[in-house]
Amino acid sequence: MTVRIGVVGGGTFGFNHLAAFNQRAAEGRAELVALADLNEKLLAEREAYFGVKGYTDYRDMLDEEELDAVSIATPDHLHREVALAALVAGKHVLVEKPLDVTEEGCREIEAAAHKHGRLLQVDFHKRYDADHRHLAERIHSGDLGEILYGYVHMEDRIEVPSRWFPGWAAESSPAWFLGIHFYDLVRWMIRDEAIRVSATGWKQKLTSMGIETYDAIQSKVEFSRGASITFDTAWILPDGFEAVVNQGVRLVGTEGCYSVDSQDRGTESCLTGEGMRTYNNHFIMKTKSKSGGDRYTGYGIESILDFADNLEFLAKGGSLDELEGRYPCGEDGLAATRIAVAVHRSAAENRAIDLHQEREIRR
Ligand SMILES: NC(=O)c1ccc[n+]([C@@H]2O[C@H](COP(=O)([O-])OP(=O)(O)OC[C@H]3O[C@@H](n4cnc5c(N)ncnc54)[C@H](O)[C@@H]3O)[C@@H](O)[C@H]2O)c1
């Protein structure tokens, strides 16, 4: 029996969800059944390209289609409602990062997955980057010793908040859109929890363009075993920057240091009208398959296919318990969101936020 999948949100990143499942469907290992998106024009384009049935209301898709799973790529602040509806309807769920932009929302989604006994996976695709996995393995095997400090940067060209999704950029921030990837990645790599966050944010450029959000947020996150990591995030790099995204990570431990340029993997070009370009060709590469169709590869696709693998495993009689620890789960989504919430609070209130203390107060 092949698993039947529906996607909600077919925009810039939802396209990759559709492409990944479509490729899995071509192997006869899944069915990409339907897409729900509010945007009728975009919906029609995706219907034509992927041959899926389109719905403007995701609730109609849930009611009318016999789906096993739903994959959600709506804007950051709109994941919660769709995830809850899908889980209550008994579907397994993949949610784009961040799981939700509130801790309460993450907890509610996680509780629904638990109650209905369904897989809840978060698309933290940085974990699937081979260079990041290699770094993680070196840390886990003890080669770097105890991690002391580190540095992460992730920066987008200004076109992302101003031209890709100006309609909801103000509901997001460099920490929600970019930082969340690396809060999760570092936490997963060093197998430790954040206990203290201090952050500084700047609002100048985008607010002057009428988009009410941070240009950049720098945060220092301290973890329980002593590691202190700085995360620099921004989405106002000029149009002339060599790639849409600039990103990297460097960690220093008692036994050595290790850094990954997560953007520039060695491929570069300079073409008339384009200027210099470098490529993160580990992420998503569009090439042609042997039969001449579009083929998408890279960790941005693999993380989505991992969800399809997990669905297949469950369909063949595997259990959620057996999958535990093998994919980014709801708890991971909550932990990353806790850091991001603290980052925003720290930037707004100009003080350090102690995550342990908060947890103790809540108890
Ligand atoms: N763009 C990227 O590079 C990127 C990368 C990684 C992850 N993401 C994540 O993917 C998610 C989507 O981002 P995006 O860049 O694709 O945004 P987008 O604005 O391009 O697409 C979002 C789509 O969701 C649709 N939508 C909104 N509310 C809906 C609803 N209730 N029902 C059905 N459809 C609805 C919109 O019509 C739109 O087509 C976000 O959580 C984002 O953080 C984006």
The ligand as an ORCA input file, in Angstrom:
! r2SCAN-3c Opt
* xyz 0 1
  N      11.478     30.311      1.029
  C      12.443     29.586      1.570
  O      13.642     29.609      1.152
  C      12.156     28.676      2.696
  C      13.149     27.841      3.052
  C      12.917     26.936      4.049
  C      11.707     26.941      4.688
  N      10.740     27.815      4.384
  C       9.488     27.810      5.163
  O       8.421     27.378      4.324
  C       7.196     28.014      4.741
  C       6.601     28.696      3.541
  O       7.507     29.672      3.095
  P       7.488     30.177      1.579
  O       8.719     30.933      1.398
  O       7.132     29.054      0.690
  O       6.232     31.205      1.640
  P       5.281     31.637      0.418
  O       4.611     32.883      0.856
  O       6.050     31.610     -0.859
  O       4.226     30.452      0.331
  C       3.259     30.220      1.316
  C       2.018     29.715      0.616
  O       1.066     29.334      1.615
  C      -0.216     29.697      1.105
  N      -1.147     29.769      2.245
  C      -1.176     30.661      3.252
  N      -2.142     30.359      4.122
  C      -2.742     29.243      3.660
  C      -3.818     28.441      4.106
  N      -4.473     28.714      5.237
  N      -4.177     27.367      3.367
  C      -3.517     27.074      2.227
  N      -2.496     27.802      1.759
  C      -2.109     28.863      2.454
  C       0.009     30.997      0.386
  O      -1.026     31.263     -0.547
  C       1.346     30.761     -0.272
  O       1.229     30.247     -1.595
  C       7.581     28.974      5.865
  O       7.325     28.378      7.107
  C       9.064     29.181      5.672
  O       9.747     29.507      6.859
  C      10.929     28.688      3.366
*
